[in-house]
């Protein structure tokens, strides 16, 4: 059981918090149907956790041979032989189908014309398709590999919107995409650290250079901060939340971007997940941002 849990990579499930953003920023928390919205958002997040685990398994199956040569990844369940490839594929298929089975039940339970299960299932299919194409093609292409990863995060946001039947703001989508690019290039920068260990086992990383990634990090960091700032002062955002005080959350976003940038170029961490879950100032800035957002909404309401 411990090996199967390791195969699912539950530490990476926090990435699916993007699914919950529409619940917070659409105003759904302040409607009479708040508990329905909360349950649907949690359900959508759980579905993406299963789908993302299925994608990680597929990724490990594709990388089994190269992972066996890697000093750290050789201990992964499939690479080490603890889980056979047929067993891994079976688990992958089951994890993929469980959400769709639940969505089928929800679809027939919800009889109204605009059915959230239908729209969410389409987003889920798009996420899986993007992930499969990434594993077999996009991951070998410079820039496009990170764009594909970022698109996966945007699909998480769209999934959260679909299950709530809300139309996403164009600024929140652009901001989410910019932030996802920043996180993705930061991950590549950590992989192309001074030691260059990862590049020895992944040919795609050899096409990146440290200087090139530093430039990309700077560009996407600026875009992330700019688009989020524009979102907070957008007339549509001010009208939806009845406040212009969201601009007060920008300093926390700035500090969080700065910390992740610093972590990316410092060589202290092996990957983005370790940096985000281990850097205490970064964690504090995220929590303060969230507390400030919720505090502003509560004050306004």
Secondary structure, DSSP 8 states (H G I E B T S, - for coil): -HHHHHHHTGGGGGGGGGGGHHHHHSSGGGSTTHHHHHHHHHHHHHHHHHHHHHHHHHHHHHTHHHHHTSTTGGGSHHHHTSS-HHHHHHHHHHHHHHHHHHHHHHHHH--SSS-HHHHHHHHHHHHHHHHHHHHHTGGGSTTHHHHHHHHHHHHHHHHHHHHHT----HHHHHHHHHHHHHHHHHHHHHHT-TT-HHHHH-GGGGG--HHHHHHHHHHHHHHHHHHHHHHHH-HHHHHHHT-SGGGGGHHHHHHHHHHHHHHHHH---SSHHHHHHH-HHHHHHHHHHHHHHHHHHHHH-
